[in-house]
Amino acid sequence: DKFYAASFVGKKVVTTGSTLQLKNDGDEGEVLFKLDEDAAKVLVRVLDEKNNVIGEMWRDGMSGGAHQITWDGVALDGSPAVKGKY
């Protein structure tokens, strides 16, 4: 499984081998990723096991290096994400 972590203007950052496990529908999950350099705007996407985008989070002004943000467990359509691997 792969967890595609973040992209920002002109660049894309992808972590490999990372998964998020929701034990219950709508649980929060910690998303870990690394940026090679500072980014004015970052889009973090959460994908399901079939590589469908389930959630998105935007962040402004992030520095290069390791980051951790919390996904609220809410799918793009506003419903709680179902339990499982992401």
Buried (B, 14 or more C-beta within 10 A) or exposed (E): EEBBBBBBEEEEBEBEEBEBEBEEEBBEBEBEBEBEEEBEEBBBBBBBEEEEEBBEBEBEEBEEEEBEBEBEBBBEEEEBBBBBEB
